[in-house]
């Protein structure tokens, strides 16, 4: 019923919502870093750093600026779908990687949204 509370109270996220978003962000970044390790991408470290930063915010609290900085989009280290359709190489299981990057970016968008 959180969605109803957000609608009734002007669409703002409360601390419980933010904590839930950060925990989902940690899980998404961790899963993405595992995938990036499997395909040998150096950006796996960047995904791990984001998960560690989110965990630190859960433990120590956050400001709006913290959430906005953490919520910047993650850019996949391989060509996008249009480039791959044109023949650009990508890692094996690239569709799984695209799904994981999209999951991270979906939560990142929520983190950047208006809140208290």
N, C-alpha and C positions, 0 to 999 in steps of 0.2 A: 504494500500500500504506500510505499515511499513516493511513487509517482503521483498519487493523489495528493499527498501532503505538499509536494513541490508545486502542483497546479494551484492548490488552495493558498499557498503562502508565496506566490509570486515567482515560482520556478527556481528558487534559490536552494542550493545544497546546504545541508547542515553538517555538523562534524561527523556524525555516523555515516552519512553518504560519502563524505570525503575519505574516511577511513576505509570504507568498502572499495572505493575507487582505487586507492593506493594499494590495497591488498590484491585487487585484480590486476593492477599494473605490474606489481612484483611478479605475480604468476605468469603474466604474458611475456614480460621481459626475460624471465628465467627460461621459459620454454623457447623463446626466440634465440637466446644465447646458446642453448644446447644444440639447436638446429644449425646455427652458424658455425659452431665448433665442428659439427659433423661434416660440413661441406668445406671446412678449412678457411673460413672468412675471418679476417682480422677484426672485423667490427663486432665480433662476439663479446669482446671486452667492453665495448661501448654499451651493449645491452646489459651486461652484468653490472656496470657502474650505475646505470639508471635504476636497476632493481635494488642495488645497495642504497642509493640515495633515497628511494621511496621507502625502504625499510627504516632508514634513519628518521625520516619525517614521521612515520607512524609512531616510532618510539619517543621522539622529542618534540613533536608538534610541528606546525607549518604556518606559513603566512601565504597570502594570496600570490605574492611574487615567487615564493618557492614552488607553488603548484604550476604557475605559468611557465617558469623556467624548465621544470621537469616535463611538462606537457608538450614540449616542442615535438614536431613530427619526427619519426625515425625513417630515414631514407634507406631503402633496400640497396645493398652493395652490388646488385646485378641489374642488367637492363630491364626496363618495364615490358609489359606485354606487347605493346606495339613494336618495340625494337626487336623483341624475340620473334615476333611474326615476320619481321623483315630479315631474319637470319642471324641476329646477334646472339652470341652464346650466353648461356646461363647455367647455373649449377644443376646437378641432378635434383629431382624433387622440387623444382623451383615453384611449382604451384603451392606446395606446402609452405614454402618460405613466404610467398606472397600472402597467404592466409594468416601466418603468424605476424608478419609486419602490419597487416590490416588490423589485427586484434590489438596490438600495441598502440597503433594510432587511433583506434576507436576510443580506448580509455584515455589516451592523451588529450583527445578533444574534450572529453568530460572534465578533465583536470583543468583545462584552460577556461571552462565555462564560468559564468558568474556564480559566485558563492559568497559566503561570509568569511 
